[in-house]
Amino acid sequence: MTDDWTGITAVHLWDDYVTPVCSKKLIAKYGPIESPGDLERHTLLYNNFRPDCWPAWLQANHATEVGGASRLDFSHSFLVANAM
């Protein structure tokens, strides 16, 4: 990283969309997740580089904070995807 951004130009490449996903096996075993409150019974996966994802998604969907039954933290998004 740099502290000096002199002469740097930013170019918008794409919008960032965040949405929860889960495996088909989870749905087959425990049934559908129909509301944010249903997340309370599941393990939530977190990307340490994007700790705001769950709170941002919940806020955007007018939901209160959901803790989940447990939490797993990962250092990269591809590790989160592989954990599903």
C-alpha positions as CSV (number, residue, x, y, z in Angstrom):
1,M,0.0,0.0,0.0
2,T,1.0,3.6,-0.4
3,D,0.3,6.7,1.5
4,D,1.0,8.9,-1.5
5,W,-1.8,8.8,-4.1
6,T,-0.5,11.8,-6.1
7,G,-1.0,11.2,-9.8
8,I,-3.2,8.1,-9.3
9,T,-6.4,7.9,-11.2
10,A,-9.3,5.6,-10.1
11,V,-11.4,3.8,-12.7
12,H,-14.7,2.2,-11.7
13,L,-14.6,-1.4,-13.0
14,W,-17.8,-2.9,-11.6
15,D,-20.3,-2.8,-8.7
16,D,-19.8,-5.1,-5.8
17,Y,-22.9,-7.2,-4.9
18,V,-23.0,-9.3,-1.7
19,T,-25.5,-12.1,-1.1
20,P,-25.5,-15.1,1.1
21,V,-25.1,-18.5,-0.6
22,C,-25.1,-22.1,0.7
23,S,-24.7,-25.6,-0.5
24,K,-27.6,-27.6,-2.0
25,K,-26.7,-30.3,0.6
26,L,-27.4,-27.9,3.5
27,I,-30.9,-27.1,2.1
28,A,-31.6,-30.8,1.5
29,K,-30.6,-31.7,5.0
30,Y,-32.1,-28.7,7.0
31,G,-34.7,-27.2,4.7
32,P,-34.9,-23.8,3.1
33,I,-33.7,-20.6,4.5
34,E,-36.6,-18.2,4.1
35,S,-35.7,-15.3,6.2
36,P,-32.6,-13.8,7.8
37,G,-33.7,-15.1,11.2
38,D,-33.3,-18.7,9.8
39,L,-29.6,-18.0,9.7
40,E,-29.5,-18.3,13.5
41,R,-29.4,-22.1,13.2
42,H,-26.5,-22.2,10.8
43,T,-22.8,-21.6,10.9
44,L,-21.9,-18.3,9.2
45,L,-18.7,-18.1,7.2
46,Y,-16.7,-14.8,7.3
47,N,-14.0,-13.4,5.0
48,N,-11.5,-11.6,7.3
49,F,-10.8,-9.1,4.5
50,R,-14.5,-8.3,4.2
51,P,-15.8,-8.4,7.8
52,D,-18.6,-6.0,6.8
53,C,-20.3,-8.4,4.5
54,W,-22.8,-10.0,6.9
55,P,-23.7,-6.6,8.6
56,A,-24.0,-4.8,5.3
57,W,-26.3,-7.5,3.8
58,L,-28.5,-7.6,6.9
59,Q,-28.8,-3.8,6.9
60,A,-29.6,-3.7,3.2
61,N,-32.4,-6.3,3.8
62,H,-33.8,-4.5,6.9
63,A,-32.8,-7.3,9.2
64,T,-31.4,-7.2,12.7
65,E,-28.0,-8.6,13.5
66,V,-27.9,-12.4,13.2
67,G,-25.3,-14.3,15.2
68,G,-25.6,-17.7,13.7
69,A,-25.2,-20.9,15.6
70,S,-21.5,-20.6,15.2
71,R,-18.9,-18.7,13.1
72,L,-15.9,-19.7,10.9
73,D,-13.4,-17.1,9.8
74,F,-11.3,-17.4,6.7
75,S,-8.4,-15.3,5.3
76,H,-9.6,-15.3,1.7
77,S,-12.9,-15.4,-0.2
78,F,-11.9,-18.5,-2.2
79,L,-11.5,-20.3,1.2
80,V,-15.0,-19.3,2.2
81,A,-16.3,-20.7,-1.1
82,N,-14.4,-24.0,-0.7
83,A,-15.8,-24.3,2.9
84,M,-19.3,-24.6,1.6
